[in-house]
Amino acid sequence: MKNEEYDLYREAGALAARALRYGAERVREGAGLLEMVERVEGMVIEEGGALAFPLNVSFNEDAAHDTAAPGDERVFARGDLVKVDLGVHFDGYIADTAMTVDLGDHASLVAASRNALDAAIATVRPGITAGEIGAAIQREIEALGYKPVANLTGHGLGRYDLHAGSNIPNIATTGGPVLEEGMVVAIEPFATTGSGRVTERARAEIFRQTSTKPARLPSAKRILEVARSSRGLPFARRWVHVDKVDIGLASLVRSQTLQSYPVLHDVAGSFVSQAEHTLIVTEDGCTVTTR
C-alpha cells in the first residue's frame, strides 16, 4: 500500500470515529431519528469527508440497512437497542464503523458483539484465515449466551468499493480467504437474541447504481444524477429531491439499473447488537483506523 493511500484510510477512519461518537451521543429517548441522521451526515461533509453510504440506524430486531426516510417521524424510545453504522471516505478510501446504543437493559448483548470484535481484531495478522476470525467471533458471542448472525459478514474494502475481496464470517468456517499484508477489512460481529439469521423487510431506503442503462422518466433521470455522484457507493432515497421519486426508483430497480438494500431483520421481538471497526493488515498484526 502506498503511503498516500494509507494516510487517506487513516484520515477517513479518524473522521468516522469522531462522527460515530457524535451520532451515538444523540441517540436519546425522545430524540428524532431524522434530525440525528442529518446532523451526523452533515458533520462528515462539513469536515471535508464524504459518505461511503447513508448513515444506517437500525432498531431492535433490525440489524442493518435502515436509515431515515424523507420526513421520518420516528423517535428513539426507552428500551430501544439502536445500531449506528457509518461509512466515510476521502477520495474513495473508506472507513466503516458501527456501535450499538442501549436505551434499555441490553448491556450483556451489547458486550457480546463488542467482545467479539475485540477478539477478532486480536487474531488478525498475515496468514490468518477468515474462518479463524469467524471462530473467535462465534466463541465470544456464544460465551454470553447469544447467537452470532450467520448470514451477515464483515468484508474487504477497496477504493470506492464497500465489498471488495474477502468476506469475514461471524461464525466458524473451514479455511476461507487468507489475510495478507496491506488488505483493508471491516470486521462487524452481530449478536442476537433471535434466530441467528436475518431476512429482508419489504421496505428499502438505500440504493446503489449497478449498471448504466438510459432512463426515460424525469424522476429516474434525477435519481441517476445522484447515483453517479456517489461513484457506485450507496445513496439514500431522501438524498433525491424530485417529485415521484418512488416511481423512478421502482423503474430503475426493475431495469436492474439500481440495486435496493431492504432492511434486514431477525425475528420479531428479538434484539440485535453490532460492533464494527476498519483495519489495515500489517506485517505483524493490524492497524485499526476507526478507534
C-alpha positions as CSV (number, residue, x, y, z in Angstrom):
1,M,0.0,0.0,0.0
2,K,1.3,3.4,-0.9
3,N,1.9,5.9,1.9
4,E,-0.7,8.4,0.5
5,E,-3.3,5.6,0.4
6,Y,-2.5,4.6,4.0
7,D,-2.8,8.2,5.1
8,L,-6.2,8.6,3.4
9,Y,-7.5,5.4,5.1
10,R,-6.3,6.7,8.4
11,E,-7.9,10.1,7.8
12,A,-11.2,8.6,6.9
13,G,-11.1,6.4,10.0
14,A,-10.4,9.3,12.3
15,L,-13.3,11.3,11.0
16,A,-15.6,8.2,11.0
17,A,-14.7,7.6,14.7
18,R,-15.5,11.2,15.7
19,A,-18.7,11.3,13.7
20,L,-19.9,7.9,15.1
21,R,-19.4,9.1,18.7
22,Y,-21.2,12.3,17.8
23,G,-24.1,10.3,16.4
24,A,-24.2,7.9,19.3
25,E,-24.4,10.8,21.8
26,R,-27.6,11.9,20.0
27,V,-29.4,8.6,20.4
28,R,-31.5,9.7,23.3
29,E,-35.0,8.9,24.5
30,G,-37.4,11.3,22.7
31,A,-34.9,12.5,20.1
32,G,-35.8,12.4,16.4
33,L,-34.2,9.9,14.1
34,L,-34.2,12.2,11.0
35,E,-32.5,15.1,12.8
36,M,-29.8,12.8,14.3
37,V,-29.1,11.3,10.9
38,E,-28.9,14.6,9.1
39,R,-26.6,16.1,11.8
40,V,-24.1,13.2,11.6
41,E,-24.1,13.2,7.8
42,G,-23.7,17.0,7.8
43,M,-20.7,16.7,10.2
44,V,-18.9,14.4,7.8
45,I,-19.4,16.8,4.9
46,E,-18.5,19.9,6.9
47,E,-15.2,18.3,8.0
48,G,-14.2,17.6,4.4
49,G,-15.2,13.9,4.1
50,A,-17.8,12.1,2.0
51,L,-20.3,9.5,2.9
52,A,-19.5,6.0,1.8
53,F,-23.2,5.1,2.4
54,P,-26.1,6.7,4.2
55,L,-25.9,6.6,7.9
56,N,-27.5,3.3,9.0
57,V,-29.7,3.4,12.1
58,S,-31.4,0.1,12.8
59,F,-33.7,-0.5,15.8
60,N,-34.1,-3.6,17.9
61,E,-34.6,-6.7,15.8
62,D,-33.5,-4.8,12.7
63,A,-29.8,-5.5,12.1
64,A,-28.8,-3.3,9.1
65,H,-29.7,-1.2,6.1
66,D,-32.2,1.1,7.8
67,T,-31.9,4.8,7.6
68,A,-34.2,7.8,7.9
69,A,-36.9,8.3,5.2
70,P,-37.9,11.7,3.9
71,G,-39.9,13.3,6.7
72,D,-39.3,10.4,9.0
73,E,-41.1,10.9,12.3
74,R,-39.6,8.1,14.3
75,V,-38.1,8.9,17.7
76,F,-35.8,6.9,20.0
77,A,-37.7,5.3,22.8
78,R,-37.0,3.7,26.2
79,G,-36.0,0.1,25.7
80,D,-34.6,0.5,22.1
81,L,-31.4,-1.1,21.0
82,V,-30.0,1.1,18.3
83,K,-27.2,0.2,15.8
84,V,-25.4,3.2,14.3
85,D,-23.3,2.3,11.3
86,L,-21.3,4.9,9.5
87,G,-19.1,4.9,6.3
88,V,-16.8,7.8,5.5
89,H,-14.3,8.2,2.6
90,F,-11.6,10.5,1.4
91,D,-11.1,10.2,-2.4
92,G,-12.7,6.7,-2.3
93,Y,-10.6,5.4,0.6
94,I,-13.2,4.1,3.1
95,A,-13.7,3.7,6.8
96,D,-16.7,1.7,8.0
97,T,-17.5,1.6,11.7
98,A,-20.5,0.9,14.0
99,M,-21.6,0.7,17.6
100,T,-24.8,-0.1,19.5
101,V,-26.5,2.3,21.8
102,D,-28.6,0.7,24.6
103,L,-31.7,2.6,25.7
104,G,-32.9,-0.4,27.7
105,D,-31.3,-3.2,29.6
106,H,-29.3,-4.9,26.9
107,A,-25.8,-4.4,28.3
108,S,-24.8,-8.1,28.0
109,L,-25.9,-8.3,24.4
110,V,-24.0,-5.1,23.6
111,A,-20.9,-6.6,25.3
112,A,-21.3,-9.8,23.2
113,S,-20.7,-8.0,19.8
114,R,-18.1,-5.7,21.3
115,N,-16.1,-8.5,22.9
116,A,-16.4,-10.5,19.7
117,L,-14.9,-7.6,17.7
118,D,-12.0,-7.2,20.2
119,A,-11.3,-10.9,19.9
120,A,-11.4,-10.9,16.1
121,I,-9.0,-7.9,15.9
122,A,-6.6,-9.7,18.2
123,T,-6.4,-12.6,15.8
124,V,-5.7,-10.5,12.7
125,R,-2.3,-11.0,11.1
126,P,-1.0,-12.1,7.7
127,G,-1.7,-15.8,7.1
128,I,-4.8,-15.9,9.3
129,T,-7.9,-17.3,7.6
130,A,-11.3,-15.6,7.6
131,G,-12.7,-18.8,9.1
132,E,-10.4,-18.5,12.1
133,I,-11.6,-14.9,12.7
134,G,-15.2,-16.2,12.5
135,A,-14.4,-18.8,15.1
136,A,-13.2,-16.1,17.5
137,I,-16.3,-14.1,16.9
138,Q,-18.7,-17.0,17.4
139,R,-16.9,-18.1,20.6
140,E,-17.2,-14.7,22.3
141,I,-20.9,-14.2,21.4
142,E,-21.9,-17.7,22.5
143,A,-20.0,-17.3,25.7
144,L,-22.5,-14.8,26.8
145,G,-25.5,-16.9,25.7
146,Y,-26.3,-15.3,22.4
147,K,-26.2,-16.3,18.7
148,P,-24.0,-14.8,16.1
149,V,-25.8,-13.7,12.9
150,A,-24.6,-16.3,10.5
151,N,-25.7,-14.6,7.2
152,L,-24.1,-11.2,7.9
153,T,-20.4,-10.8,7.4
154,G,-17.5,-8.4,7.5
155,H,-15.9,-7.5,4.2
156,G,-12.9,-6.3,2.4
157,L,-12.7,-2.6,1.4
158,G,-11.3,-1.1,-1.8
159,R,-11.3,2.3,-3.4
160,Y,-15.0,3.2,-3.9
161,D,-15.8,-0.4,-3.1
162,L,-17.6,-1.4,0.1
163,H,-17.4,-5.1,-0.5
164,A,-14.0,-5.8,-2.1
165,G,-12.4,-9.2,-1.8
166,S,-12.8,-11.3,1.3
167,N,-15.9,-11.7,3.5
168,I,-15.2,-12.1,7.2
169,P,-17.8,-14.5,8.7
170,N,-19.4,-14.2,12.1
171,I,-19.3,-18.0,12.6
172,A,-16.5,-20.6,12.4
173,T,-15.9,-21.9,8.9
174,T,-13.3,-24.1,7.5
175,G,-10.5,-22.3,5.8
176,G,-11.6,-19.4,3.6
177,P,-9.7,-16.4,2.3
178,V,-6.3,-15.8,3.9
179,L,-5.4,-12.3,5.1
180,E,-2.4,-10.6,3.5
181,E,-0.4,-7.6,4.5
182,G,-1.9,-4.4,3.1
183,M,-5.5,-5.7,3.0
184,V,-8.2,-3.4,4.3
185,V,-11.1,-5.1,6.0
186,A,-14.2,-4.2,8.1
187,I,-15.0,-6.7,10.8
188,E,-18.5,-6.4,12.1
189,P,-19.9,-9.0,14.6
190,F,-23.7,-9.1,15.1
191,A,-25.1,-10.8,18.2
192,T,-28.8,-11.7,18.6
193,T,-31.3,-13.0,21.0
194,G,-33.3,-14.3,18.0
195,S,-32.8,-16.9,15.3
196,G,-29.2,-16.1,14.2
197,R,-30.3,-15.3,10.7
198,V,-31.7,-12.2,9.1
199,T,-34.3,-11.8,6.3
200,E,-35.4,-8.8,4.2
201,R,-38.3,-6.5,5.1
202,A,-40.3,-5.0,2.2
203,R,-39.0,-1.5,2.9
204,A,-35.9,-0.2,1.4
205,E,-34.4,3.3,1.8
206,I,-30.9,2.7,0.4
207,F,-29.9,2.0,-3.2
208,R,-26.8,1.7,-5.4
209,Q,-26.3,2.0,-9.1
210,T,-25.2,-1.3,-10.8
211,S,-25.4,-0.5,-14.5
212,T,-25.6,2.5,-16.9
213,K,-28.8,1.9,-18.8
214,P,-30.6,5.0,-20.0
215,A,-33.8,6.2,-18.2
216,R,-36.8,7.9,-19.7
217,L,-38.8,9.1,-16.6
218,P,-37.7,12.6,-15.3
219,S,-37.6,11.3,-11.8
220,A,-35.4,8.4,-12.8
221,K,-33.0,10.7,-14.6
222,R,-32.7,12.8,-11.5
223,I,-32.1,9.7,-9.4
224,L,-29.3,8.7,-11.7
225,E,-27.6,12.0,-11.3
226,V,-27.4,11.4,-7.5
227,A,-26.3,7.8,-8.1
228,R,-23.5,8.9,-10.4
229,S,-22.3,11.5,-7.9
230,S,-22.0,8.6,-5.4
231,R,-19.4,6.9,-7.6
232,G,-21.0,3.4,-7.3
233,L,-21.5,3.8,-3.5
234,P,-25.0,3.5,-1.9
235,F,-27.3,6.5,-1.6
236,A,-30.5,7.3,0.3
237,R,-33.9,7.9,-1.1
238,R,-34.0,11.1,1.0
239,W,-31.0,12.4,-0.9
240,V,-33.1,12.6,-4.1
241,H,-35.2,15.8,-4.2
242,V,-37.6,15.3,-7.0
243,D,-41.4,14.5,-7.4
244,K,-42.4,10.9,-7.9
245,V,-39.1,9.6,-6.6
246,D,-40.7,6.2,-5.6
247,I,-41.9,5.7,-9.2
248,G,-38.4,6.5,-10.5
249,L,-36.7,4.2,-8.0
250,A,-39.1,1.3,-8.8
251,S,-38.5,1.7,-12.5
252,L,-34.7,1.7,-12.1
253,V,-34.8,-1.4,-9.8
254,R,-37.0,-3.2,-12.3
255,S,-34.5,-2.5,-15.1
256,Q,-31.6,-3.6,-12.8
257,T,-30.0,-0.2,-13.1
258,L,-30.2,0.1,-9.3
259,Q,-29.9,-2.4,-6.5
260,S,-32.1,-1.9,-3.4
261,Y,-31.0,-2.7,0.1
262,P,-34.0,-3.8,2.1
263,V,-33.9,-3.5,5.9
264,L,-32.5,-6.8,7.3
265,H,-34.2,-8.1,10.5
266,D,-34.2,-11.1,12.8
267,V,-37.5,-12.5,14.2
268,A,-40.0,-10.1,15.8
269,G,-39.4,-9.3,19.4
270,S,-35.7,-10.2,19.3
271,F,-32.7,-7.8,19.7
272,V,-29.6,-7.5,17.7
273,S,-26.3,-5.7,18.6
274,Q,-23.4,-4.8,16.3
275,A,-19.9,-3.5,16.7
276,E,-17.5,-2.7,13.8
277,H,-14.0,-1.4,13.0
278,T,-12.0,-1.0,9.9
279,L,-8.4,-2.2,9.9
280,I,-5.4,-2.5,7.7
281,V,-3.4,-5.7,7.9
282,T,0.2,-5.1,8.8
283,E,3.4,-7.2,8.9
284,D,2.8,-8.3,12.4
285,G,-0.9,-7.6,13.1
286,C,-3.1,-4.7,12.1
287,T,-3.8,-1.0,12.4
288,V,-7.4,-0.2,13.4
289,T,-8.3,3.0,11.6
290,T,-11.6,3.8,13.3
291,R,-10.7,3.9,17.0
